[in-house]
Amino acid sequence: MSKAILAAVAAVVGAEPESFAGQPVAESFVETVEQLGREYYMGVATVQKAERGLATCEANMFDIVKGLKYPDFMFVRGKFVNGCRDKGAETDAAADKIWERIINRVIAQFEFVRPKSESKDAERIAAKRAAEIAKYEKKSVGELIEEKAALTAKGDSKSYKAAGAIAKELERREKPVTEAIVKDCAALRDKLIARAKEVAKLGTSDSVELLTAALNALSE
């Protein structure tokens, strides 16, 4: 055996073993951590590949639907839903959620405007709703609430119908405010969860007190 080979063997045999937490590290532990790295890398690579694929699908969908009239837009929807069913969506409702996801992404990314139905009924309903909005636009929320209460107090069918129309207008006005509140609450929720996890990791008496105080504040 050559001196070079003997020197290499001696270097390996004589080398100090790797240590972890002050102790010689077990080969099985090393393999476990390395395998975790392999699997996590593959998971991240798969997600990145999937995200690139979704982005490509969204761009392709925009190319298909831009400028379409409502009937052609709905034709595309039907075929898209069929494709989702072919690949495993259990119901039309489940497939339709995927359709709404891609269309909402197209709307957000490409400023796409979803076409509306041009049927006579749809036009009539839209015109009626626009007229109702115009009818109440100069009245404040407080005035509408008072008017609704007065109509409800009358008790006849005509008054009830008018009160129902006012209720729809109040709901329409409240919706953007409610949606904004829900969005703000979701953002705060995520921040609270992240902060709670940070505090919990400290494992100190202070962390217990902070988490208890936060829980009590939210329980009131």
Rosetta constraint file for C-alpha pairs under 8 A:
AtomPair CA 1 CA 5 HARMONIC 6.64 0.50
AtomPair CA 1 CA 6 HARMONIC 6.82 0.50
AtomPair CA 2 CA 6 HARMONIC 6.36 0.50
AtomPair CA 3 CA 7 HARMONIC 6.01 0.50
AtomPair CA 4 CA 8 HARMONIC 6.24 0.50
AtomPair CA 5 CA 9 HARMONIC 6.21 0.50
AtomPair CA 6 CA 10 HARMONIC 6.06 0.50
AtomPair CA 7 CA 11 HARMONIC 6.09 0.50
AtomPair CA 8 CA 12 HARMONIC 6.36 0.50
AtomPair CA 9 CA 13 HARMONIC 6.09 0.50
AtomPair CA 10 CA 14 HARMONIC 5.73 0.50
AtomPair CA 11 CA 15 HARMONIC 5.88 0.50
AtomPair CA 17 CA 24 HARMONIC 6.22 0.50
AtomPair CA 17 CA 25 HARMONIC 7.44 0.50
AtomPair CA 18 CA 24 HARMONIC 5.87 0.50
AtomPair CA 18 CA 25 HARMONIC 5.77 0.50
AtomPair CA 19 CA 23 HARMONIC 5.15 0.50
AtomPair CA 19 CA 24 HARMONIC 4.23 0.50
AtomPair CA 19 CA 25 HARMONIC 4.82 0.50
AtomPair CA 20 CA 24 HARMONIC 6.20 0.50
AtomPair CA 20 CA 25 HARMONIC 5.32 0.50
AtomPair CA 25 CA 29 HARMONIC 6.98 0.50
AtomPair CA 25 CA 30 HARMONIC 7.31 0.50
AtomPair CA 26 CA 30 HARMONIC 6.61 0.50
AtomPair CA 27 CA 31 HARMONIC 6.25 0.50
AtomPair CA 28 CA 32 HARMONIC 6.11 0.50
AtomPair CA 29 CA 33 HARMONIC 6.31 0.50
AtomPair CA 30 CA 34 HARMONIC 6.12 0.50
AtomPair CA 31 CA 35 HARMONIC 5.88 0.50
AtomPair CA 32 CA 36 HARMONIC 6.14 0.50
AtomPair CA 33 CA 37 HARMONIC 6.31 0.50
AtomPair CA 34 CA 38 HARMONIC 6.30 0.50
AtomPair CA 35 CA 39 HARMONIC 6.14 0.50
AtomPair CA 36 CA 40 HARMONIC 5.97 0.50
AtomPair CA 37 CA 41 HARMONIC 5.95 0.50
AtomPair CA 38 CA 42 HARMONIC 6.25 0.50
AtomPair CA 39 CA 43 HARMONIC 6.15 0.50
AtomPair CA 40 CA 44 HARMONIC 6.15 0.50
AtomPair CA 41 CA 45 HARMONIC 6.03 0.50
AtomPair CA 42 CA 46 HARMONIC 6.00 0.50
AtomPair CA 43 CA 47 HARMONIC 6.23 0.50
AtomPair CA 44 CA 48 HARMONIC 6.13 0.50
AtomPair CA 45 CA 49 HARMONIC 6.09 0.50
AtomPair CA 46 CA 50 HARMONIC 6.07 0.50
AtomPair CA 47 CA 51 HARMONIC 6.06 0.50
AtomPair CA 48 CA 52 HARMONIC 6.21 0.50
AtomPair CA 49 CA 53 HARMONIC 6.20 0.50
AtomPair CA 50 CA 54 HARMONIC 6.13 0.50
AtomPair CA 51 CA 55 HARMONIC 6.15 0.50
AtomPair CA 52 CA 56 HARMONIC 6.25 0.50
AtomPair CA 53 CA 57 HARMONIC 6.26 0.50
AtomPair CA 54 CA 58 HARMONIC 6.14 0.50
AtomPair CA 55 CA 59 HARMONIC 6.27 0.50
AtomPair CA 56 CA 60 HARMONIC 6.15 0.50
AtomPair CA 57 CA 61 HARMONIC 6.03 0.50
AtomPair CA 58 CA 62 HARMONIC 6.27 0.50
AtomPair CA 58 CA 102 HARMONIC 6.17 0.50
AtomPair CA 58 CA 103 HARMONIC 7.92 0.50
AtomPair CA 58 CA 105 HARMONIC 7.03 0.50
AtomPair CA 58 CA 106 HARMONIC 6.03 0.50
AtomPair CA 59 CA 63 HARMONIC 6.44 0.50
AtomPair CA 59 CA 106 HARMONIC 7.35 0.50
AtomPair CA 60 CA 64 HARMONIC 6.41 0.50
AtomPair CA 61 CA 65 HARMONIC 6.18 0.50
AtomPair CA 61 CA 102 HARMONIC 7.91 0.50
AtomPair CA 61 CA 106 HARMONIC 7.48 0.50
AtomPair CA 62 CA 66 HARMONIC 5.67 0.50
AtomPair CA 62 CA 106 HARMONIC 6.06 0.50
AtomPair CA 62 CA 110 HARMONIC 7.46 0.50
AtomPair CA 62 CA 112 HARMONIC 7.59 0.50
AtomPair CA 65 CA 73 HARMONIC 6.28 0.50
AtomPair CA 65 CA 76 HARMONIC 7.66 0.50
AtomPair CA 66 CA 112 HARMONIC 6.92 0.50
AtomPair CA 68 CA 72 HARMONIC 5.97 0.50
AtomPair CA 68 CA 73 HARMONIC 5.74 0.50
AtomPair CA 68 CA 115 HARMONIC 7.21 0.50
AtomPair CA 69 CA 73 HARMONIC 6.07 0.50
AtomPair CA 69 CA 115 HARMONIC 6.11 0.50
AtomPair CA 69 CA 116 HARMONIC 7.89 0.50
AtomPair CA 70 CA 74 HARMONIC 6.16 0.50
AtomPair CA 70 CA 115 HARMONIC 5.15 0.50
AtomPair CA 70 CA 116 HARMONIC 5.66 0.50
AtomPair CA 70 CA 117 HARMONIC 5.44 0.50
AtomPair CA 70 CA 118 HARMONIC 7.04 0.50
AtomPair CA 71 CA 75 HARMONIC 6.22 0.50
AtomPair CA 71 CA 117 HARMONIC 7.59 0.50
AtomPair CA 72 CA 76 HARMONIC 6.34 0.50
AtomPair CA 73 CA 77 HARMONIC 6.36 0.50
AtomPair CA 73 CA 115 HARMONIC 7.28 0.50
AtomPair CA 74 CA 78 HARMONIC 6.22 0.50
AtomPair CA 75 CA 79 HARMONIC 6.49 0.50
AtomPair CA 76 CA 80 HARMONIC 6.06 0.50
AtomPair CA 77 CA 81 HARMONIC 6.10 0.50
AtomPair CA 77 CA 99 HARMONIC 6.96 0.50
AtomPair CA 78 CA 82 HARMONIC 6.26 0.50
AtomPair CA 79 CA 83 HARMONIC 6.30 0.50
AtomPair CA 80 CA 84 HARMONIC 6.40 0.50
AtomPair CA 80 CA 99 HARMONIC 7.02 0.50
AtomPair CA 81 CA 85 HARMONIC 6.26 0.50
AtomPair CA 81 CA 92 HARMONIC 6.82 0.50
AtomPair CA 81 CA 95 HARMONIC 5.33 0.50
AtomPair CA 81 CA 96 HARMONIC 6.10 0.50
AtomPair CA 81 CA 99 HARMONIC 6.76 0.50
AtomPair CA 82 CA 86 HARMONIC 6.21 0.50
AtomPair CA 82 CA 95 HARMONIC 7.91 0.50
AtomPair CA 83 CA 87 HARMONIC 6.47 0.50
AtomPair CA 84 CA 88 HARMONIC 6.52 0.50
AtomPair CA 84 CA 89 HARMONIC 5.55 0.50
AtomPair CA 84 CA 95 HARMONIC 5.46 0.50
AtomPair CA 84 CA 98 HARMONIC 7.77 0.50
AtomPair CA 85 CA 89 HARMONIC 4.48 0.50
AtomPair CA 85 CA 90 HARMONIC 6.53 0.50
AtomPair CA 85 CA 91 HARMONIC 7.06 0.50
AtomPair CA 85 CA 92 HARMONIC 7.18 0.50
AtomPair CA 85 CA 95 HARMONIC 6.34 0.50
AtomPair CA 89 CA 94 HARMONIC 5.99 0.50
AtomPair CA 89 CA 95 HARMONIC 5.53 0.50
AtomPair CA 90 CA 94 HARMONIC 6.55 0.50
AtomPair CA 90 CA 95 HARMONIC 7.62 0.50
AtomPair CA 91 CA 95 HARMONIC 6.34 0.50
AtomPair CA 92 CA 96 HARMONIC 5.88 0.50
AtomPair CA 93 CA 97 HARMONIC 6.39 0.50
AtomPair CA 94 CA 98 HARMONIC 6.91 0.50
AtomPair CA 95 CA 99 HARMONIC 6.46 0.50
AtomPair CA 96 CA 100 HARMONIC 6.15 0.50
AtomPair CA 97 CA 101 HARMONIC 6.15 0.50
AtomPair CA 98 CA 102 HARMONIC 6.37 0.50
AtomPair CA 99 CA 103 HARMONIC 6.18 0.50
AtomPair CA 100 CA 104 HARMONIC 5.89 0.50
AtomPair CA 101 CA 105 HARMONIC 6.17 0.50
AtomPair CA 102 CA 106 HARMONIC 6.13 0.50
AtomPair CA 103 CA 107 HARMONIC 6.09 0.50
AtomPair CA 104 CA 108 HARMONIC 6.14 0.50
AtomPair CA 105 CA 109 HARMONIC 6.01 0.50
AtomPair CA 106 CA 110 HARMONIC 5.57 0.50
AtomPair CA 106 CA 111 HARMONIC 7.20 0.50
AtomPair CA 106 CA 112 HARMONIC 6.24 0.50
AtomPair CA 107 CA 111 HARMONIC 4.93 0.50
AtomPair CA 107 CA 112 HARMONIC 4.36 0.50
AtomPair CA 107 CA 113 HARMONIC 6.42 0.50
AtomPair CA 107 CA 114 HARMONIC 7.58 0.50
AtomPair CA 108 CA 112 HARMONIC 7.36 0.50
AtomPair CA 117 CA 122 HARMONIC 6.17 0.50
AtomPair CA 117 CA 123 HARMONIC 7.81 0.50
AtomPair CA 118 CA 122 HARMONIC 6.37 0.50
AtomPair CA 118 CA 123 HARMONIC 6.38 0.50
AtomPair CA 119 CA 123 HARMONIC 6.22 0.50
AtomPair CA 120 CA 124 HARMONIC 6.02 0.50
AtomPair CA 121 CA 125 HARMONIC 6.11 0.50
AtomPair CA 122 CA 126 HARMONIC 6.04 0.50
AtomPair CA 123 CA 127 HARMONIC 6.04 0.50
AtomPair CA 124 CA 128 HARMONIC 6.12 0.50
AtomPair CA 125 CA 129 HARMONIC 6.14 0.50
AtomPair CA 126 CA 130 HARMONIC 6.12 0.50
AtomPair CA 127 CA 131 HARMONIC 6.19 0.50
AtomPair CA 128 CA 132 HARMONIC 6.31 0.50
AtomPair CA 129 CA 133 HARMONIC 6.25 0.50
AtomPair CA 130 CA 134 HARMONIC 6.19 0.50
AtomPair CA 131 CA 135 HARMONIC 6.07 0.50
AtomPair CA 132 CA 136 HARMONIC 6.57 0.50
AtomPair CA 132 CA 165 HARMONIC 7.83 0.50
AtomPair CA 132 CA 169 HARMONIC 7.90 0.50
AtomPair CA 133 CA 137 HARMONIC 5.88 0.50
AtomPair CA 133 CA 169 HARMONIC 6.91 0.50
AtomPair CA 134 CA 138 HARMONIC 7.93 0.50
AtomPair CA 136 CA 144 HARMONIC 7.95 0.50
AtomPair CA 136 CA 169 HARMONIC 7.66 0.50
AtomPair CA 139 CA 143 HARMONIC 6.04 0.50
AtomPair CA 139 CA 144 HARMONIC 6.54 0.50
AtomPair CA 140 CA 144 HARMONIC 6.31 0.50
AtomPair CA 141 CA 145 HARMONIC 6.18 0.50
AtomPair CA 141 CA 170 HARMONIC 6.97 0.50
AtomPair CA 142 CA 146 HARMONIC 6.30 0.50
AtomPair CA 143 CA 147 HARMONIC 6.14 0.50
AtomPair CA 144 CA 148 HARMONIC 6.00 0.50
AtomPair CA 144 CA 166 HARMONIC 6.64 0.50
AtomPair CA 144 CA 170 HARMONIC 7.55 0.50
AtomPair CA 145 CA 149 HARMONIC 6.20 0.50
AtomPair CA 145 CA 166 HARMONIC 7.99 0.50
AtomPair CA 146 CA 150 HARMONIC 6.24 0.50
AtomPair CA 147 CA 151 HARMONIC 6.21 0.50
AtomPair CA 147 CA 163 HARMONIC 7.72 0.50
AtomPair CA 148 CA 152 HARMONIC 6.11 0.50
AtomPair CA 148 CA 162 HARMONIC 7.77 0.50
AtomPair CA 148 CA 163 HARMONIC 4.81 0.50
AtomPair CA 148 CA 164 HARMONIC 7.94 0.50
AtomPair CA 148 CA 166 HARMONIC 6.26 0.50
AtomPair CA 148 CA 167 HARMONIC 7.29 0.50
AtomPair CA 149 CA 153 HARMONIC 6.14 0.50
AtomPair CA 149 CA 163 HARMONIC 7.60 0.50
AtomPair CA 150 CA 154 HARMONIC 6.59 0.50
AtomPair CA 151 CA 155 HARMONIC 7.21 0.50
AtomPair CA 151 CA 159 HARMONIC 4.97 0.50
AtomPair CA 151 CA 160 HARMONIC 6.46 0.50
AtomPair CA 151 CA 162 HARMONIC 7.12 0.50
AtomPair CA 151 CA 163 HARMONIC 5.75 0.50
AtomPair CA 152 CA 159 HARMONIC 6.34 0.50
AtomPair CA 152 CA 160 HARMONIC 5.65 0.50
AtomPair CA 152 CA 163 HARMONIC 6.17 0.50
AtomPair CA 154 CA 159 HARMONIC 6.52 0.50
AtomPair CA 155 CA 159 HARMONIC 6.58 0.50
AtomPair CA 155 CA 160 HARMONIC 6.56 0.50
AtomPair CA 156 CA 160 HARMONIC 6.25 0.50
AtomPair CA 157 CA 161 HARMONIC 6.18 0.50
AtomPair CA 158 CA 162 HARMONIC 6.35 0.50
AtomPair CA 159 CA 163 HARMONIC 6.06 0.50
AtomPair CA 160 CA 164 HARMONIC 6.14 0.50
AtomPair CA 161 CA 165 HARMONIC 6.45 0.50
AtomPair CA 162 CA 166 HARMONIC 6.46 0.50
AtomPair CA 163 CA 167 HARMONIC 6.19 0.50
AtomPair CA 164 CA 168 HARMONIC 6.37 0.50
AtomPair CA 165 CA 169 HARMONIC 6.46 0.50
AtomPair CA 166 CA 170 HARMONIC 6.21 0.50
AtomPair CA 167 CA 171 HARMONIC 6.15 0.50
AtomPair CA 168 CA 172 HARMONIC 6.10 0.50
AtomPair CA 169 CA 173 HARMONIC 6.30 0.50
AtomPair CA 170 CA 174 HARMONIC 6.12 0.50
AtomPair CA 171 CA 175 HARMONIC 6.03 0.50
AtomPair CA 172 CA 176 HARMONIC 7.78 0.50
AtomPair CA 173 CA 177 HARMONIC 7.63 0.50
AtomPair CA 174 CA 178 HARMONIC 6.11 0.50
AtomPair CA 175 CA 179 HARMONIC 6.05 0.50
AtomPair CA 176 CA 180 HARMONIC 6.11 0.50
AtomPair CA 177 CA 181 HARMONIC 6.23 0.50
AtomPair CA 178 CA 182 HARMONIC 6.15 0.50
AtomPair CA 179 CA 183 HARMONIC 6.14 0.50
AtomPair CA 180 CA 184 HARMONIC 6.16 0.50
AtomPair CA 181 CA 185 HARMONIC 6.03 0.50
AtomPair CA 182 CA 186 HARMONIC 6.16 0.50
AtomPair CA 183 CA 187 HARMONIC 6.40 0.50
AtomPair CA 184 CA 188 HARMONIC 6.24 0.50
AtomPair CA 185 CA 189 HARMONIC 5.94 0.50
AtomPair CA 186 CA 190 HARMONIC 6.31 0.50
AtomPair CA 187 CA 191 HARMONIC 6.41 0.50
AtomPair CA 188 CA 192 HARMONIC 6.08 0.50
AtomPair CA 189 CA 193 HARMONIC 6.18 0.50
AtomPair CA 190 CA 194 HARMONIC 6.18 0.50
AtomPair CA 191 CA 195 HARMONIC 6.07 0.50
AtomPair CA 192 CA 196 HARMONIC 5.93 0.50
AtomPair CA 193 CA 197 HARMONIC 6.21 0.50
AtomPair CA 194 CA 198 HARMONIC 6.41 0.50
AtomPair CA 195 CA 199 HARMONIC 6.21 0.50
AtomPair CA 196 CA 200 HARMONIC 5.99 0.50
AtomPair CA 196 CA 211 HARMONIC 6.86 0.50
AtomPair CA 197 CA 201 HARMONIC 6.25 0.50
AtomPair CA 198 CA 202 HARMONIC 6.91 0.50
AtomPair CA 199 CA 203 HARMONIC 7.52 0.50
AtomPair CA 199 CA 207 HARMONIC 5.39 0.50
AtomPair CA 199 CA 210 HARMONIC 7.79 0.50
AtomPair CA 199 CA 211 HARMONIC 7.51 0.50
AtomPair CA 200 CA 207 HARMONIC 6.09 0.50
AtomPair CA 200 CA 208 HARMONIC 7.50 0.50
AtomPair CA 200 CA 211 HARMONIC 7.75 0.50
AtomPair CA 202 CA 207 HARMONIC 6.45 0.50
AtomPair CA 203 CA 207 HARMONIC 6.27 0.50
AtomPair CA 203 CA 208 HARMONIC 7.58 0.50
AtomPair CA 204 CA 208 HARMONIC 6.65 0.50
AtomPair CA 205 CA 209 HARMONIC 6.37 0.50
AtomPair CA 206 CA 210 HARMONIC 6.10 0.50
AtomPair CA 207 CA 211 HARMONIC 6.11 0.50
AtomPair CA 208 CA 212 HARMONIC 6.01 0.50
AtomPair CA 209 CA 213 HARMONIC 6.03 0.50
AtomPair CA 210 CA 214 HARMONIC 6.19 0.50
AtomPair CA 211 CA 215 HARMONIC 6.11 0.50
AtomPair CA 212 CA 216 HARMONIC 6.10 0.50
AtomPair CA 213 CA 217 HARMONIC 6.11 0.50
AtomPair CA 214 CA 218 HARMONIC 6.32 0.50
AtomPair CA 215 CA 219 HARMONIC 6.11 0.50
AtomPair CA 216 CA 220 HARMONIC 6.44 0.50
